[in-house]
């Protein structure tokens, strides 16, 4: 089942035939039933499509995303029939004006660090010779988690700066551990965003772009405003709420898949079409995998959607929001 379709090959053409979306490339045609699709992501320049595709997707609630050369979503197209409720967004806008955002932000960053720790411990199972380094880093992350957990965040005027500092400290230790354990490609030294020249960071950025479309889709389904976040700085063109919600999924969904591809990335200066396809497939597979959630097993995509609905509930009636924690 292809619920989320990512197009990453130059020259691909997307059309519509009957009840299927068709992708033509180099003489081959593949069909994807529209009633099974939830989103379409164009992740390469040179991919073309007809207006019929936009109409078909809009009528069925299928989100359509377009990335630029920096692997950032620059266009999000969705139908006017989405069930966004005005009151949902009003609650969101009202919430971010309160000091409650401090506690919520701390909860999300706590979840992010716990999942970074879970990712390290996941790989420790297969790399026992790096056990000491991973265990030491896991303890360091635990120390930071303790600082986050027991602070009264609403009592700090500069809570954002303090939390960013703790998040940055945890991230530095996390990436240093991955490098020390040879779990990243050879040319990876530290985490770099937009200006990355090494293939490891390019792979991470590509993976995060795919994750972005999943988060964006879930937020739109819940009627929330993607550009109005509670932790990341709000500025023109920056989908702050998308970035906020990505935090708890980055390590397990993207980093873990890139680590698995590290030997195939070694020696390369850029991402090949084959590598891009493996990254796409790995992330789609992760979201289609069942995980434990509230005493039952559910696909991660369904867990993500429920988490977003819980966030919406937190905005409206103060129901406690708890980040999803992956188990290794």
N, C-alpha and C positions, 0 to 999 in steps of 0.2 A: 504494500500500500504506500503510495506517494502522497502524504498529506502536505508536505512542504517541498516545493520544487525549486532547486537552485540551478540557474543557467550560468555556466562559466566558460563557454567556448566561443571564440570569435566566429562570426558568420552564422550562428544559430538564428532560426526564424521561428517565432511563436505564432500560431494561428489557432483557429477554432473550426472543428468539423463536428457537426451534430452535437452530441453531448460530451465531447472530448476536447481537451486542449492538445494541440499537436506541436511537436518540436521537430523541425527539419534541419538537418546538418549533414553536409557532405554526401548527399544522396540517400540518407536514411531518415525515416520518419518514425517517431515514437508518439504514442497516444497516452494521455493521462485523463481519466474520467473526472469531469468537473465536480461531480457530487462527492468526490473523495478529497479534493484539494482544500487546503486552508490558507495557504499563502504561496506566492510566486516571488522569487528573488532573482533579479538580474545582477550578476556579480562580475560582468565583463563588458567593456566597450565593444561595440560591433554586433551586439545582440539586437535584433529588430523584432517588432511585433505590430500587428494590425490593431486598429481601434476596436475591432470586434472582440479582441481579447480583453480589453479594459471593460467593455460593456458586459461581457459574460462573467468576468470576475466580480464586478460591482454588483450585479444582480444576484449573485450567489454568496455574497459576503466574503469573498476571497480577497485577502490583502495582497497588494502588488508593491514590491519594494525595488528601488534601483540604487545600486552602489556607484560611487565614483572611483577614480584610480587610487584613492587613498583607502579604499575598503570601508568607506563611511556611507551610510544611507543618506542620499540627497533628495530622494523623492519617495513619498508614501501615498499610495492611491487606494482609497477604500470607498465603498458605496455610500450614498446618502441615507440608506435604509438601516445603518447600524443602530443598535438599540441603546446608544449612549443616552443617559438620562441627565437632564440639566442639573438636577439636585445632586447627582453623584459628583459632578465637577465643582459645584458650589461648595460641597463639603470638603473636597480636596483643597480648594483655594483658601477656604476659611482655616483649615487645619494648619497649613504651612505658615500662617501668621502667628501661631502660638508657640510657646516654649516646648510644647509636647514633641516638636520635631527633634529635639535633642535626644530624648529617650528612644524614639523610633530609630534615629540614625545610629545610635549606639548598638541597638539590637541587630540592625542589618550588618554593621561592620563586625560585630561579634560572630555572626553567622558566616561571614566571609572568611574570617581567620580560622574558625573551626573547620571549614571545608578545605582551606589550604593545608591545615594539619592533617585532615583525613586523607588528602591526596598524597602527602608524603608517606603516611603510614601504609597506604595502599601499595606503594612501590617498595616499601621496606620488605614486604612479604616475598618479593621476587629478587631483592638485592640485599641479602643478609650481610654481605661484606661491607655495606655502608650503614649497618644498623646503628653504630655509635653516633655517627654524624646526624642521622635522622632523629634518633632519640633525643639528642641534645637540642636540636632545633625545635622539636615538638614541645620540650619543656620550656624553651624560651617563648614560644607562642602561647603556652599555657599561662605564663607569667603576665603576658600582655592581656590575655583574656580576663585574668583576675582583676587587673586594673580597670578594665572596661566595665566588668560586671558590678563592681562594688562602689563605683563612683555615683554620686547623685548628680546626674548630668544637667538637670534643670536648674541647679544652683550655680552653674558656671556661665559667666557672661561670654567667655571665649571658648565655649564648648566645642565649636566647630574646629578651631585651630588645634585644640588638645586632641580631639578624636582623629583628625587628619595626621597628626604626629604619630599617634599609636598605630594607625593603619599603615603609615609609611614604614615604621620600624618593623612591623610584622612582615610586610612585603619584602623588605630588604633581606631579612633573615630567610624567608621562604625561597627567594630566587637564589641566594648564595648557597643554600643547601642543595638545590637542584643542580647548580653548576658543580659544586664540590663532589657530588655523587655521579657526575657524568650522565645526568638524566636529560640534559638539553643538548642540542647540536653543538658541534665543536666550536663554532664561531660565536656562540652566545656567551656574552659576558655579564650583561645586566638587562633589565627590562627597559625597552625604548618603545615609544608610541609611534607617532606619525612619521618621523624622520628615520625610521629604522632602515639600515642597509644590510644587516645580517639576515640570513634565511630563517633563523629561529624566531626572531621577532616578527618577521614578515608572516610567518605561519601563524603565530599567535594573533596578530592583527586580523588576519583573514578569518580565523576561527571566531574571534570576538564579533566580527561583522555578521556572521551567520547567527550567532547567539542573539545579537541585537534584533534580528527580524522575529525571532521567537518571542522575545520579551515584548516588543512593540505590538505584535499581534495579540498577545494576551491582555495587554493594557487597553487596547481598542475594544476588545470583546467585553471588557468590564465597564466601558464607558469613561475611563479615566483620561486625563490630558497628559500625553507623553512628555510635553515640554515643561511641565510644572513639577519639579522635584522637591525633595525635602532636605537633601544632604549636598548634592552636587550644585555648584554655582549655576544660577539661571542666567543664560545670556542667549542672544539671538542665534537661532539655528542649532542650539544644543539641546538634545532630548534628555533633559535632566532626570526625569522619572525613569526613563529607560535605563540610564546609567546607574541610578540607585538600585533598581531591581536586578540588574546584571550581577551585582557584587557577589551574591551568595552562590552563583552558578559558574562563575569564571573558572575556578580551579578545577572542579570536577568535570565539567562539560567540555571545556576547551583545553586547558593546560594538560590534562591527563591524556587527551587524544593526540596532542602534539608530541608529548613525551614518547608515546608509543611509536611515533614516526621518526624519531630522532636519527636512527641509523640511515634512513632513506634521505634525510635532509643533509647529512654530513657531506661536505665537499661541494655543495650546490650554492650558487650565488642568488638564485631566485626560485620562485615556486613554479614548477612545471604543471601543465594541465593534469597530468596523472596524480601529482601530489595534491593539487587542489581538490580533485575528485575524491581522494581518500579522506581529506579533512572534512569535506561536505558529508560524505557517507558516514564517517565516524560520529559526527555530531548528530546527524539525523538518527542514527542507530541508538545513541545515548538517550535521546528524547523519547525514543520508542521502547526503551527498556523499562521493565517494571521494578519499582523500588517500594520499600515499606513506607507507608504513610497512614498515620492514625489507625493502627492495628489492621491494615489491609495492604494489599499490593496494587499499585497503580502505575501506569505509564508516566514517565517523568513530565511529559507535556501536560498531562492532566493535573499532576501535582503543581506545576508552575501556574496553571490557570486558577487552581483553588487558592494558591498562595496570593495571587493578585486579588481575588475576591476577598480574601481575609484582609488584605491591605486596604481595600475600599471600605470594608466594615470598620476598620480602625479609624479611618478618616471620619466616618459618620457617627459612630457611637462608642468610640474608645475601646472596642474589643481588642484585646491584646494581640499584637502581631509578633509571631515567632518565626525567625528564619528557618528554612528547611536545612536539615543537617544530613549530609551523606555519611553512610557507614561503610567502612572499609572491610 
